[in-house]
Amino acid sequence: MSDRMTTPWGEVELSRFPEDPRDRLRAWDASDAYLLRHLAAENVPLTGAVVVLGDRWGALVTALAEHRPTQITDSFLGQEASRANLARAGVEPGAVQLLTTQDEPPERIDVLLVRVPKSLALLEDQLLRLAPAVHPGTVVIGTGMVKEIHTSTLQLFERILGPTRTSLARQKARLIFCAPDPALRRPANPWPYRYDLPAGVGAISGRPVVNHAGVFCADRLDIGTRFLLQHLPGPGPARVVDLGCGNGVVGTAVALADPAAEVLFVDESFQAVAAAEATYKANGVPGHAEFRVGDGLTGVAPDSVDLVLNNPPFHSHQATTDATARRMFTGARRALRAGGELWVIGNRHLGYHITLKRVFGNCELVASDAKFVLLKAVRKA
């Protein structure tokens, strides 16, 4: 669904990526609009190097394109949405630089606009990475919905950049104002974070896992993944996909149990794919692996995969939705060979068995406990 956002610089037509006419979620929210209104009302000088951190679907850089901003994002989908929205607005290619959270940050920042992310760890990591480029004259303004901005959020700005205050709330959105302090002694960046897995999780028990900031359950093994690791299929399939790989523990476990397996790690998060590759390398796995940032299995050849392992997300930022899971299941069916299998771990209440039966025509319960179900769907000829 595309939608129009009115800004002080005119209307812009925006959509999420991939575009889906059934998707009723907007590509912008009240916090994006609040920040843009403030910039215009206060005549904030948008000169020099303008950096936009965490712009979710490109609403901010599209509205501010004439100021040639740099966008930094962890989301492949967000970056693709930004690219499409900029093109729709007639912005010349290259006018807005699109960087990822894994790219080298700019050397100087004169205006830093921060769309507060859901992950406090990702905010910490990125502020620490950008802090050396900030100077006493840098304008730093954050924005987010009231429910996304906590005391800990403000403390991060204060601890890493300088004195911080907030605005009044408008339409359940709030702004953050930070005055950079060059004399501030910044803490060391704790990311990436490495720890050893517990016992009882198969071939990867006791082995190291590496997490970049923002990766799901970065400081511990989440219970859903633990349940999946305890019930992985045995060696056999030649080409395996860890779909929505996160820190890569599932795909690495497959490779450790069967060095002959070819494992493809896929996630839409640049941080996650970097973590998966680091986890894989930290375990010295002898097999073959590929690491890809992208939209699920888009770009993977049809009929080329034997097994897909998936723990799908059921949130898109603050919204609960099964759209990502549906897209993952549909992509898996296309990529799997006849007889190939999709294994899905999920909370009982999500009802993935219904969607899998619609997509594959079949669904089998592999294992379950009080909280989770592990389901298997087979690609028929």
Order of alpha helices (4+ residues) and beta strands (2+ residues): beta-beta-alpha-beta-alpha-beta-alpha-beta-beta-alpha-beta-alpha-beta-beta-beta-beta-alpha-beta-alpha-beta-alpha-beta-beta-beta-beta-alpha-beta-alpha-beta-beta
